[in-house]
């Protein structure tokens, strides 16, 4: 089963360094492709984020991990 989307919900707000209000998001599950169609797997439900009896969630496409290096390809000399 391949992950098609990550499901994220806005759970709180905070004031950023620029003084503007920003939202804090929490990953609450995934949408997977199965042989019978799409399947939603909820891993948590942020009940404190309920507004008017519902939680709004965003579907985010998984990002490519092309810029990350495998652990065996890391530099030998770590500057500490």
N, C-alpha and C positions, 0 to 999 in steps of 0.2 A: 504494500500500500504506500503510494507516494504522497508526500505532503504537498498539497496544492496551495494552501493559504495558512497563515498564522492568524489567529483570532485574538484581537487586543481590544481592551475596553478602557475608556478614560475613567480613572478611579478617584482622582483628586486634582486640585489646582494649587499652584504655587506662584510666587512672584519671582520672575527671572531677574538677572543682573541688570537688564535694561529697564526694569520697572513694570514691564507688561506681565499680565497674568498668563500663565502657560499651564497646559494639562500634563498630568503624569499618567502614563499608560501602563497597564499590566497585561501580560500574556495570559489568556484564560483557556486556550485550547488550540486545536488545529482542524482544518478541513482536509480529508484524505480522499484520494481517488481509489475506488474499489471496483470490482467487476460488476457490481450492481449500481454504480453511480457514486455521487459524492456522499461522504459520511462526515458528520460533525462529532468531534470528540471534545467534550468540555472537561477540562482538568481542574478548574476552580470557578467559583461564581462569586464575584465581589459584591455581596449583598449591601455593603455600605455605599455602593455606587448606584443603587436603584434610584431612579428619578421617575415619578409618576407611575410606579409599578413596573418599570422595565429597565433593562440594561442595554444601552446601545453599544455595539461592537463593530470594529473595523476588520476587514479582511485584507491582510497584507501578503503580497506575493513574496515567497522566499528569495532572498538575495543570493547572488553567486558568491561563493567562497573562493573565487579565483585569486584574490589578492592575499589570502592567507597561505603561509608556508607549512608544509608538513614538518613535524617535529624533528625528523632526521635531517632536514635541510637547514636548520637554524645555524647561525654563526657559532663557531667554536669559542671565540674570545668574547666574553660578556664583560663589558666595562663596568665594574663595580668600584 
